[in-house]
């Protein structure tokens, strides 16, 4: 007899808040083996659940639990919820290659009609020699 997973009528307890959650309840029939019952529940329940049917928010499966109810009969509960945030931040930096620009200065030159024109310039440090003097 194959293992059967059927969602119960009293299923779909939905909690709306800043951390929404959903609880789906199932009846699992056809086995007395808890490993087989749990595997059937994981296979027979969605990995993600959209509580509002909008396609904008999908809650990931959080926990899967089973409890024996009778001979070859189990109750299964699948909870979906948001992934809890931690107080840790993860950063990644790529520092390889490129040219270091560490000198920024303003240049002033004569424009059309003798009007001064200011420009900002970035020069690679490798292009500035020891005798280079820049007035800022």
LUMVEX-882540 format. One record per residue (C-alpha): residue number from 0; residue in three letters; x, z, y. Coordinates in steps of 0.001 Angstrom, whole numbers, padded with zeros to 6 digits, always signed. Layout:
! LUMVEX-882540
NUM	ALA	X	Z	Y
...
! end
This chain:
! LUMVEX-882540
0	UNK	+000000	+000000	+000000
1	UNK	+001552	-000994	+003352
2	UNK	+001914	+001554	+006143
3	UNK	-000740	+001079	+008820
4	UNK	-000451	+002213	+012459
5	UNK	-003704	+002346	+014471
6	UNK	-004130	+003642	+018016
7	UNK	-006651	+006498	+018162
8	UNK	-009760	+006456	+020344
9	UNK	-008649	+009560	+022302
10	UNK	-005342	+007891	+023169
11	UNK	-003967	+006890	+026569
12	UNK	-003487	+010080	+028519
13	UNK	-002179	+008719	+031831
14	UNK	-000584	+010918	+034491
15	UNK	-000038	+009461	+037961
16	UNK	+002476	+011157	+040229
17	UNK	+005966	+010581	+041574
18	UNK	+006992	+010627	+037884
19	UNK	+004155	+008784	+036089
20	UNK	+003765	+009150	+032332
21	UNK	+001583	+007871	+029516
22	UNK	+000884	+009349	+026089
23	UNK	-000452	+007136	+023299
24	UNK	-001782	+008662	+020048
25	UNK	-001769	+006892	+016703
26	UNK	-002993	+007431	+013140
27	UNK	-000395	+006420	+010550
28	UNK	-001676	+005796	+007020
29	UNK	-000083	+004789	+003747
30	UNK	+002987	+006985	+003266
31	UNK	+004061	+010566	+002675
32	UNK	+007618	+009821	+003827
33	UNK	+008270	+011052	+007382
34	UNK	+011108	+008561	+007965
35	UNK	+008888	+005658	+006954
36	UNK	+006006	+006970	+009086
37	UNK	+008237	+007356	+012151
38	UNK	+009771	+003888	+011646
39	UNK	+006281	+002369	+011374
40	UNK	+005249	+004117	+014595
41	UNK	+008307	+002815	+016472
42	UNK	+007599	-000708	+015190
43	UNK	+003857	-000469	+015895
44	UNK	+004084	+000857	+019459
45	UNK	+005284	-001014	+022548
46	UNK	+008800	-000400	+023890
47	UNK	+007503	-000585	+027480
48	UNK	+004046	+000309	+028767
49	UNK	+002348	-000905	+031958
50	UNK	-000052	+001922	+032892
51	UNK	-001854	-000023	+035625
52	UNK	-001771	-003487	+034074
53	UNK	-000267	-004886	+037267
54	UNK	+003020	-006108	+035830
55	UNK	+004861	-004229	+038598
56	UNK	+005766	-001018	+036773
57	UNK	+006712	-000680	+033132
58	UNK	+007443	+002773	+031748
59	UNK	+010049	+002933	+028973
60	UNK	+009294	+004681	+025684
61	UNK	+010612	+008219	+026064
62	UNK	+009775	+010120	+022859
63	UNK	+008263	+009369	+019460
64	UNK	+006904	+012251	+017387
65	UNK	+004939	+012495	+014167
66	UNK	+003026	+015295	+012446
67	UNK	+001514	+015339	+008956
68	UNK	-002285	+015601	+008920
69	UNK	-003095	+015045	+005251
70	UNK	-002102	+013149	+002130
71	UNK	-000589	+009834	+003266
72	UNK	-001858	+010488	+006807
73	UNK	+000156	+011267	+009956
74	UNK	-000574	+011679	+013633
75	UNK	+001928	+009937	+015900
76	UNK	+002468	+010476	+019613
77	UNK	+004484	+008111	+021790
78	UNK	+005301	+009231	+025332
79	UNK	+006330	+006848	+028099
80	UNK	+007829	+007968	+031379
81	UNK	+010241	+007164	+034153
82	UNK	+013933	+007599	+033549
83	UNK	+014950	+010883	+035179
84	UNK	+017465	+010584	+037997
85	UNK	+020675	+012549	+037846
86	UNK	+022679	+014015	+040693
87	UNK	+025610	+011830	+039715
88	UNK	+026446	+008528	+041378
89	UNK	+028401	+005765	+039735
90	UNK	+030507	+003428	+041844
91	UNK	+032613	+000451	+040848
92	UNK	+035281	-001172	+043007
93	UNK	+037352	-004291	+042466
94	UNK	+040676	-003847	+044263
95	UNK	+042582	-006738	+042756
96	UNK	+043943	-009721	+044655
97	UNK	+043334	-011004	+048137
98	UNK	+045144	-010619	+051453
99	UNK	+045171	-007352	+053349
100	UNK	+044065	-007707	+056962
101	UNK	+045017	-004500	+058689
102	UNK	+045666	-005580	+062261
103	UNK	+042707	-006259	+064527
104	UNK	+043299	-006923	+068180
105	UNK	+041820	-008743	+071168
106	UNK	+043356	-011839	+072713
107	UNK	+042691	-012881	+076262
108	UNK	+043383	-016426	+077299
109	UNK	+042377	-018688	+080138
110	UNK	+039247	-020669	+079459
111	UNK	+037805	-023619	+081364
112	UNK	+037827	-023154	+085139
113	UNK	+040317	-020271	+084942
114	UNK	+037717	-017849	+083525
115	UNK	+039284	-015380	+081054
116	UNK	+038006	-015723	+077490
117	UNK	+038330	-012835	+075025
118	UNK	+038601	-013251	+071273
119	UNK	+039085	-010894	+068385
120	UNK	+041648	-011800	+065775
121	UNK	+042562	-010513	+062348
122	UNK	+046079	-011251	+061216
123	UNK	+047502	-010521	+057770
124	UNK	+050137	-007790	+057959
125	UNK	+052589	-010077	+056153
126	UNK	+052478	-012566	+059072
127	UNK	+053460	-009986	+061686
128	UNK	+057223	-009690	+061914
129	UNK	+059236	-006753	+063204
130	UNK	+059614	-008412	+066594
131	UNK	+055883	-009094	+067065
132	UNK	+054391	-007238	+069978
133	UNK	+050678	-007301	+070654
134	UNK	+049162	-005931	+073836
135	UNK	+045699	-004514	+073270
! end
